[in-house]
Amino acid sequence: MLARLAFFGPYGAPKQSRFCLRKTDLGRHNTDRPKAANVCTSASSHFLFLRSFFPVASKPNTTIAPADGKLGILIPGMGAVSSTFIAGVEAVKRGLGSPIGSLTQMGAIRLGKRTDGRTPKIKDFVPLTPLECLTFGGWDIYEDNGYEAAVRANVLERPLLDQLKEPLSAIQPMKAVFDHGYVKRITGPNVKTEPDKMAMAEALMQDIQDFKVRNNCSRLVMIWCGSTEVFHKPAAVHQSLAAFEEGLRRNDPDIAPSQIYAYAALRLLVPFANGAPNLTTDIPAMQELARNNAVPICGKDFKTGQTYMKTLLAPGFKARMLGVRGWFSTNILGNRDGEVLEDPGSFKTKEETKLSVLEQILQPDLYPELYKDLYHAVRINYYPPRGDSKEGWDNIDIFGWLGYPMQIKIDFLCRDSILAAPLVLDLVLFMDLAQRSGMKGIQEWLSFYFKGPMTAPGLYPEHDIFIQLMKLKNTLRWMQGEDLITHLGLEYYD
């Protein structure tokens, strides 16, 4: 019974229980299980041990390679989001905090019928890499180590950071690929000086290989947490892998730094997730490379504050056939992201993903009487006193029965990096799972995490967060050969 309770976390498990063998792990009830020191080399055995305590589908739809060994997380951009993410994981490892907001660590998934009573934690249903097996590295234009970057970001309290000083100080940023033409409001000394963009890509690939050897990693994932680049549209150099590689050699100005990072990662079979609205992997050249090398890609632009609110509310308006005449959104924030977005070119990139959400959810072409004349505006202002504590205001003018008007006003005083950090964790773990499952190219099932979800060419993105979550969980069910949940439920009334 102890084993069953420790598995079904929400129904009685100690909050620290996990197949990674913390003090409260089931291993204390089974002397044959490996000790904590060996967890990264035998994570698959821990996972299979837990799976033995509940019925599972007899035939999964895909073969998932074990999550044994260390998983290296490589991050271009070691600012507020990255340092908050890394410090948070280190805090959770040491029992100094809980991974609030992380679906992989706290979420459950229903299997079978509602009457079956099978609702395991996601991390115990699919073989995710244990947090103890994550190691971190990255690039930045500033020379601050992980501890100094976290202190400078001023997101987490200093007493907590001081307890994490040793692991954070060990993270020294590698020299970054940086082009001031793409990020105009900041500059720093820790940059690469190779003569052309192909040489930059080769230098990044050497960084990646050196990091993997130095940290004894079995696998790697790269996730972009750097600044928003200026808006630009796909050019001829982006239309094929051959054109892109030729563009790297001749220093084509249409190739952005984020694209060079993505190219280096995909060349080395490293999954790449894009947390910014940049034009990065959503170009034919990168998608061709991802398919050729069988590497997962996903993006773009973490869905955290104001847009998160929109993807919660807009589906509700449409579900009840309530009209929307206007939606005015404005933000103030004072972190590095806010400073970068003061540049009109970078703001334009962000604006594109923020504006696209309502049109795709509300579908004015299908419901012109309700949404055809919707006025939607987004503003972002840099306000240094707020730091990472962003404030987003929304004024929503809606109308109901017989056209009578109503208003909704939202004042969301949020913490940008606190909301983003668990998304980073989920994405790196799910991208590693996708690669171990043989999934390649665009991972649309991870749309749940993004403002501008990537899709197959010609396919409109799904922005409704509830549909996105259903798609994510159904993908996990599909991986393990479980029935997909449609919520039809007629069998309960036969």
N, C-alpha and C positions, 0 to 999 in steps of 0.2 A: 504493500500500500504506500510505503514511503516513496518508492520509485514512481508510482503513478501520480502521486501528488506533486512530486518535483517536476514532472513533465508538464502536467496541466497547470501552468503557471497561474492563470487568473483564478483557479479554483483551489488555492491552498498552497501553492509553491512558495518557498522562501524566495525573496526577490532576487537574490544573488545566484540562484540555482542555474546551471548551464552546463552543457557538455564539455566546457573548457576546464572543469575541475577547480572551481574556487572552493573556499572552505566549506560552503554549504552544498557542494556538489554531491551527486549520488555516489561518487567514487568511494566515499567513506563507508558505504554499505557494501562495497564489493572490493575485496582486497586484490582481486585479479586485474583491476583496471589500472592504467598507467597513471603515474604521478603528474602533477601540474607541470613539471619541468619538461615533460615529453609531449605536452598537449599539441604543439605545432607540428610534430611529426606523426601524430596519430589522431588528428581531429576526426577523420572518417570513422575510426573505431568508436569514438565517443558518440558520434551521431547515430551510428547503427545500433549502439546500445540503447539509446533513448527511443529509437524507432521501434524497438522490440516491444514496447509497452503499449502500443495502440495498433489497431488493424490498419493496414495500408493496402493500396491497390496492388494487384499481383504483377502488373506489367506497366512500368513507367513508359512514357512516350519518347523519352530521350535518355541516353546514358550520360550521367553526370560524373565527371572525374572527381576524385576526392579532393577535399580542401586541405590536404596535408602541406606542411611547410609554411614559411612566412609569406605574407602578401605585402608587397611594397606599394605604398600609395605615393605617387609623384604628382606634385601640385605646382603648376605655373601660377605664381602670385601668392606670396606668403603674408598677406595682410590680415585684416580683421576676421574674415570668414575662415581662412585657413588656420590661423592661430587659435581661434575659438574651437574649431573642429578638433584639431590635434590635442589641445589642452583638455578638451572635454573627454575625448577617448581615454587619455592618460588618467584623468580623474576617475572615470568609471572603472577602469582596470583596478584602481587602488581603493575602490569603495568610497570615494569622496563625493560622489554624485550619482544621479540616475540619468539614463539616456532618454529623457523626456522628448517626445517629438519624433522618435525613430521608429518607423514601422517594423524594421527588421529586428529590433531589440525588444519592442513592447507589444507589437501587434499580434493578433491571433487570426486564424483562418478557419472558417467552417468547412468541414468535409462531409459530403453526403447529405442526407436529409436532416431537417431540424430535429427530428426525433431520434437521430443516431447518437447525439451527444458527443460528437467528435469535433473539438475546437482547440487544436494545439497552437502553441506559439509558432509563428512563421519560422523563427530561427531553429525550431526543432522539427519542422516539417520538411524544409529543404536544407541541404548541407552548406550553410554559410560559413565563411571563415570566422573563427573566434576572434574577439577583440584583442586577446592576448597575443595573437599572431600577426597583428598589423605593425608595420614599421613605416616611417614617414621621411620624405625628402621633397625638395622642390627648388624652384628658381625664383629670384626676385631682383629688382633693380637696386634695392637697398641691401646693406650688408648685415642688418640685424639678424641675430639667431632667433630660434623659435621663441625663446623666453622673452627676449627684448622686443620682438614683434608683438607678442601678446600684451606686454606691459604698455607699449606704445599705442596699441589699438584701444586699450582702456575699456574692454568689454567685460572681462571677468575680473573679479575682485583680487587685489594684490595678495592677500593671505592665501588664497587658493593657488595662485600662480607660484608663490614661493614654495609651496609644497611640491610643485611639479618642476621646479627649476632645473633639476638634473637632466631629465629626459628632454625637456624643451631646449635647453642650452646646447644639447648635442646636435640639434638640427641647424646646420649652417647652410644658408641658401647658395645654390650654384649660380654662376653668372648667367644672367637672363638674355634672351633674344628680345631686343627692344627697338622700336622705331618711333621716334618722336612724332612722326607724321600721323601715326595711328592713335596715340594717346598723348594729347598736347598739354595737359595741365600739370603733369608730374614729370620728374626726371630723377635719375639716380646714377651712382658710380659703378654699380656691380653689373656691368653689361659685357656681352661678348663683342669682339672687334674683328671677327673673321671677314674676309674680303667680299664674300657674296653670300646669297641666301642658301645656296646648296652647302657651302662650307658651314653655315650656321646650323643647318639641319644635321650635318654629319657630326658637328660638335655636340649637339643635343643627344644624338644617338650614342656617342661615346659616354656622355654623362649617364645616360640610362643604363648602359651596360656596366659601367663602373659601380653605380649605385647597387645594382642587382648583386654583383659579386661581393662588394664591400659589406652588404647587409645580409648576405646568404639567403636571398629571396628565391622562392620557387616560382612566383608569379608576380606580375605588376599590373597596376591600373593607373591611368593618368586622368586627372580631372582639372579642368581649367577653372581657377578661382581668381584669375587676374582681372585687370581693369577692362571696362567696356571700350572697345575700339571704335573709331569713327565709322559712320555708316558708309558702306559701299556695296554696289551690286555686283553679281557675278560677271566676270569678264571672260574674254577668250581663253585666258590662261587657266581658268578653272574648269574648262569643259571636258578635259580628259587628263588622265594621269601622265601621259606622254607630254602634253602641253604644259602641265604644271611643273614637271621635272625640268623641262627646258627653261621655263620661267625662273626656276630657282637658280639655274646656272647663269642666266643673263640678268639676274637681279631685278626681276619684273616688279615695278612699284605696286601692282595690284595684289601681290602676295603679302598678306598680313602676318605679323608674328604668331598669332594664334594658329594660323594655318601651317606654319613651319613646325610648331610643337606637335600638332595633330599628325602631320606627315611623318615626323620622326617616330612617334609612338606607333603608328600603324605599320610602318616599315618593319618595326621590331616585334610585331604581333602583340602590342600592348593596347587593350581597350581604352577608348577615349570618350570622356563625357564633357560636354561644354556647358558650364554654369553661367556664361554670359550671353548676351544677345548677338555676339559677333557672328559674322559670316565665316564659318570655320569648317565644320564637316558637312554642312548642308550645301555642298557643291559636288558636281558629278565626279571630279577628280578624286576627292576623298572617299566618296561612296564606292567608286571603282576599286580603289586600293583596299578598302575595308572588305569588300566582297572577295577580291583576289586572295587576300591573306587570311580570310575567314576570321575577322576581328569584329567585335561589337562596337558600335558607336551610338551615341544618343545626345540629345540636347533639345532646346537650348534655353538658357536664362532661368535660373532658379525661381520657382514660384513661392514667394515667402509672405509678403505683406499685403499691399493693397490689391494686387492681382489675385492673390489667394482669396481675399474677401469677395472679389467679383465672381470667381468661379464657384463660390458657395451660394451667392445670392441670385445671380442671373439664371441658373437652372430652375430655381424656385419660382421666379417670376414667369418663366416660360411654361413651367409645368402647370401653373394655375391660370395661364392665358391672361396675365396682367400686362398692360402696356407700359412701355418706358419711353418718355419723351426726351429725357436728358440725363446724362451721368457725368458730373464734373468732378475730377480727381486732382488733388494737389498734395505735394509731399515736401517736407523739410527734413534734411539729414545732414550730418556734419562729418562723416567719415571720409576716407579716401575715395570711396565710390561716389559720394556726393560732390567732391571736388572735381573728379574726372568728368562727371555729368554736367558741370558748368559749361563745358565746351559744347557748342551746338551740334557738332558732328557726332560726338559720343551720345548726346541726348537723343538725337535722331535715331540711332541704333536701338536705344532702349525704348523709345516711343513706339517704334514699329511693333515690337512684341506686346507691349502693354495695350495698344489700341486694337490689336487683332482679336483679342479674347471675346469681346462682347458680340462682334459680328458673327463669329463662328457659333457661339452658343445660342444667340437669339434668332439667327437665320431670318433676317428681314425679307429676303426674297420669298420665303414660304409664308411669312406672317406680316405682310406690308401694313395692314391696318394697325398693328401693335408696335412695330419697330422700324418702319421704313424711314421715318424722319428723325430718328434718334440722334441727338447731339451728344458726342462723346469727346471730352477733352482731358488731357493729362498734363500736369505741370510738375516739375521737380526743381526745388531750390536748395542750393548749398547754404547751410546755416551752421557754422562751426560750433556754436555752444551746445548743440544737441549731440555731437559725436555720433556714436552708433545707434543712439536711441531715436529712430526715425518716427515721425508723426505723419500719418496720412489721413486727410479729410476727404470725404465723399459726400456730395449732395446728389440725391437720386430723385428725379421727378417721375412718378409712376401714375397710372390711371387705371380705374377699374370699371365696375358696372355702370353702363350708360355714359362712360367717358369721364366720370368724376375724378378730379385730381387728388393725389396724395403725395407726401414727401417722406423720404427716409434720409437721415443724416448719420454718418459714421465718423467717429474720431478714433482712429486706431493708433495708440501710442505703443509702438512695438520696438523690439530690439532686433535689428536687421540680421546680425550674425548669429544670434541665439536661435532665430528661426531657420537660418540657412545651414547651420552646422549639422543637425540630424539628417538633412537632405543629402549632404555630402557623404555622410556615413552610409546611408541606405544605397546611394548610387554606386559607390565603389564596391560594396558587397554584392549588389545585384549584378553589376557589370562583370565581376569576377565569376559569379554563378553562371551568367549567360555564356561566357567563354568556355567554362568547364562543361557546359551543356551542348557545345557545338553550335551555338547560335551566332550568326554573323550579320554584319551590316546594321541597318537602322533597327533599334530596339524600341518600337512604338509602345510597347507595354509599359515603358517607364515614363510615358507622357505625364503621369500623375505629378511629377516633380518639376515641370517646366512651364514657363509662360508661352513659349513658342515651340511646341512639340514637333520633332522631325517625323515625317511620314514618307511613304513611297511617293515618287513623282506622280503628280496628278491627283493625289488623294488628300482631301481636306483634313486638317487635324481635328481631333476631338478634344474640346476644352472643358467639357462638363466634368468636374472633379469626381463626381460619384460614378460616372461611367468609366472614367480613367481608373479608379480604384477597383472596380469590378473587373476591368480588363487585366490589371496587374495580378489580382488574386487568381483569376481564371487561368492566366499563364502559368502560375505556380502549380495550380491543380493539374493542368495539362502536362507539365513536366513530369509529375509524379504519377500520372495515369489515373487521377481521380476524376469523377464526374464534374463537368462544369456546372456552375450554379446559374440558373436562369431566373429563379424566383417565380416560376410559373405556379408551382404548388398545387396543381389540381389533384395530385395523387393523395393528398391528405383528406380529400372530400369524396373519394370514390366509394 
